[in-house]
Amino acid sequence: MDALLTRYPPELLDRFDEFLREMCAALNAHITEVSQASQASQEERPGRGG
């Protein structure tokens, strides 16, 4: 890990860190959205649980 930190300039690492944070936030939002949609569709069909 240290080799990566010394190989690239700090500005690039900061930009990459920002990119990863934004990607994670977007993925979390998408997962939440899909999860809520899935729960809503399951609630519409109460007979599927057995």
N, C-alpha and C positions, 0 to 999 in steps of 0.2 A: 504494500500500500504506500509506503514511504517513497518508493521509486516513482509511483504515479504522481505523487504530490510535488516531487522535485522536478519531474520531467516537463510539466506544463506550467505556464505562467499563472499566477494567482487570479488574474482577471478572468482567464478562461475557466478556471475551476469555479469561480463565483458564478459565472454565467451558466455553467453546467449544473451547479447546485440549484440555481433558480429554476432552470428548465425542469429538473427532476421534481422539485417541489410542486411546480405547476402541473406536471403530468400526474403526479400522485393525487393532487387535489381533484383533477378532472376525472381520474379513474374512480376515486372514492364517490364523487358525485354521480357518476354513471352507474356504479354498483348499487348505490342507494336508490336511484331512480328505477333500475330494473327490478330490484328487490321489492319495492313498493308496488310496482305494476304487477309483479307476480303474486304478491299477497292479495291485491285487489281482485285479480282474476280468479284466485282460489276462493275468495269470499263470495263471488258471484255464483259459484257452483258448489253449494254446500254438500251435495250428494256424493262427492268423489272420495271422501275419507273412509268409507266402508261402513 
